[in-house]
């Protein structure tokens, strides 16, 4: 069974970021993966959001 796709608002709540952050991210090159449905609907898979969170894991503030 497929998991339901999340709206930008739902994804922003899971990530703890603003809706505007996700909108800018899609415009600038999409670090957070999303699914384009038709010409207007942008949706997110929960598994992709969890993978993005894991990819942002840091061990130190001087890591970069």
ABEGO torsion letter per residue (X at the ends): XBBBBBBAAAAAAAAGBBAAAAAAAAAAGGABBBBBBEAABBBBBAAAAAAAAAAABBABAAAX
